[in-house]
């Protein structure tokens, strides 16, 4: 795997600031990766769904910008009458355009860790320390609230990469399957480098 850091793409700027003015920097980084020989590009923030079409067009290889791109696929595997819900770090910043660019169906329930004790503030303010247990509780509480308010939810899609460490806790607390960018990237990467059998 190859990585490229996009300078100045802070959590605050990408999430609260809508990644305003950042597209060219992401395209340049993606093109450098392709020039280095990569055959697929991912990003690590669900809010970068805004750049899905532009990045894919600019680099000419498969691009997966956002965990949110899984929502429609998750809906397809659920029983009739059930649908996925989204857990995000910032519902106030997650716009209809973010969702549309990721192919999220209209009306998909969204829950958030905003208003919690630790997670959203520490991540989006780019703090140097994070209380893991408080962050875990924020994620579990938000997931339980989302489920309680939307009984038709049959699975959860975590928008934020930083939610991955709490996926097992969310699963245990809600009893629902939990999908994250980790699941998505594993699926994506396994298509680029398929396993050999025999």
N, C-alpha and C positions, 0 to 999 in steps of 0.2 A: 504494500500500500504506500502511496505517496501523499504527502500533505502539503498544503500551501496556506500560509497565514495571510488573510486579507487585513492589512493594517487599518486601524481606526474603526473596524467593524465591531464595536463594543456591544454588549447586550442591550444597553440603553438605546444606542443609536439604531440598531437593527429592529428592536421590538417597539419601543416607544416612539422612535423617530421614523419608523417606516422604511428604514434603510435608504432614506432620501439621499440622492447623489452618490450612491454606492455601486450602482449597476456596473459601470465601466471597470471599477476595481475588481469586482467579482468575475467579470468576463476575462480580464487580463490574467487573473490568477488561474482560471480554468484553462485558458489557452496555453499557459506555461505548463500546466500539468499534462495536457494533451501532447505538447511538444516533447515532453519527457517520456512519452510512450503510454500513458494511461488510456484505457479504453472505456472508461465510465467516470462520471463525476457525481459526487454527493456533497451536500452541505450539512451543517450540524444544527441549524435552527429552523424550526417549523415556519417561522415568519418569512423565510426566504422563498416561500412559494411564489411571492410576487415576481421573482426573477426566473421562474421555471421556463417559460417559453423563450425568453430572450437568451438564456444560457444555452439551452438545447440548440437553438438556431445558430448561435455563435461558435459552438465548438464541434458540432457534427458527430458527437458520440452520445450515448444514453446519459441522461441527467436525472437525478432524483434529489430535488431540493428540500422536500418537506415530508415529515412523518404523516402529515395530514393527507397526503396522497393515498394513504391506505384506507381511508374511511369508506369509500365506495366498495372496495374489495372486501372489507370486513362485513359490510352490509350484505354482500352477496353470499356469505357463508353462514349467516345467522338464520334461525328459524323464522318463519312467517310471523309478522307482528313485532319483531325485535329489530333494533337498529343500534349502530354505534353511537357513543357519545364521545365528545372531545374534552380532555382536561388540558388547560392551557395555563401558562404562567401569567398571562395578562389578557383577560377577556376584554378589557377596555381598549386594548390596542389591536385586537384581532378583528379585522374588518371583513365585510362581505367580499371584498376583492381578494383578500388572502384566501378565503375559503373557496371562492370561485376558481381561482388560479390552480388550486389543488384538487379541483373536481369534487369538492364536498357538496353533497346534496343540500338544497335549501331546507331550513328548519332543523338541521342537526343540533341536538342539545349540546351546550357548551358549559362546562364548569371551570372554575379558576381557583388558583391559590392566592389570588389577590386578597388582601385583607387579613391574611394569615399572620403568624408571629414572625416568620423568618424567611421562607423560601423566596418569594417574589422580590422582597426588598433586597436581600443579600445578593441575589443573582443580578438583578437589573441595575442595582447601584454599584455593581462590580466591586463589592466589598472583599477584603482580603481573607476574612474568616466567615465560616458558616457553621451554625449549630446543627449538626446532622440530625439529631433526634427531633428538634423543633421543625426542621424542614420536612422530615419524614411525616410528622404529625400533620403538617399543613397539607401535604399531598393526600394522605389518607382521609383527612376530614373533608377536603374538597371533593374527592371521589365519592365518598359516602353521601354528601349533600347532593351531588349530581344524580346519583342513583335514586335517592329518596324522592327527588323532585321529578324524575322521569322514569317511571316503572317499566317503560318499554325498552330501556337500554339493555342490550344483551352483550355488550363488550365496550371497552374503553380504548381510545387512541390517545396516547400521550403526545401532545404537540412538542413539548420542550425536551431537548436532549438531556438536560440536567435532572429530569424526572426518572431516568432509567434506573438509578440505584434504589428507587422506591417502588418499582413495578411489582416485585414479589409481595411487598407489604400491601399494596393496593389490591392485588389479586386476592390475598388472604382475607382482607377486610370486606371486600365487596362480593367475592365469589365469582367475579366476572373475568373473562379473558382480557389480557392487557397487551396492547400492541404499542411499540415504541419505534424510534428511529433505529434502534439496535436490530429489531426484527426486520425492518425494512432494508437496512443496509446488508444484513446477512443474506436476505433473499436476492437483492440486487447483485451483490458481488458473486453469489453462487451461480448466477446466470452468465456472468462474464468469464468465470473460471470454473466450469462444471467439474464435478468429481469424476474420476475415471474408475470404472468398475471392471475388474478382471484384467 
